[in-house]
Amino acid sequence: QVQLVESGGGLVQPGGSLRLSCAASGISFSIYAMGWYRQAPGKERELVAAITSGGSTRYADSVKGRSTISRDNTKNTVSLQMNSLKPEDTAVYYCNARWSSIIDYWGKGTLVTVSS
């Protein structure tokens, strides 16, 4: 049974930082591309950051320079460090595992609220 379990969401003030983590089980983690997506109220789900099985990364323009995605293949985890958070970063953040554009798994999401 595949599970992606996100953690680390919460309420943070503008300018603050959060580290989201996703623990994966039931997959051969090291061969999967991993990503973080988010969905704000009334908006479509969008890619925030992704990391390939080889460690290459890409970021949405809206978070570039403020966020870092990383993975630990020994612990089957992927993390997203987010700094200088803005109210527009408020969303539910989802962990994604993708293999060869054929297989897609999603976590249930963790809520990030940026507000004073």
HELIX and SHEET records of a PDB file:
HELIX    1   1 PHE A   29  ILE A   31  5                                   3    
HELIX    2   2 PRO A   87  ASP A   89  5                                   3    
SHEET    1   A 4 GLN A   3  SER A   7  0                                        
SHEET    2   A 4 LEU A  18  SER A  25 -1                                        
SHEET    3   A 4 THR A  77  MET A  82 -1                                        
SHEET    4   A 4 SER A  67  ASP A  72 -1                                        
SHEET    1   B 6 GLY A  10  VAL A  12  0                                        
SHEET    2   B 6 THR A 110  VAL A 114  1                                        
SHEET    3   B 6 ALA A  91  TRP A  99 -1                                        
SHEET    4   B 6 ALA A  33  GLN A  39 -1                                        
SHEET    5   B 6 GLU A  46  ILE A  51 -1                                        
SHEET    6   B 6 THR A  57  TYR A  59 -1                                        
SHEET    1   C 4 GLY A  10  VAL A  12  0                                        
SHEET    2   C 4 THR A 110  VAL A 114  1                                        
SHEET    3   C 4 ALA A  91  TRP A  99 -1                                        
SHEET    4   C 4 ILE A 103  TRP A 106 -1                                        
END                                                                             
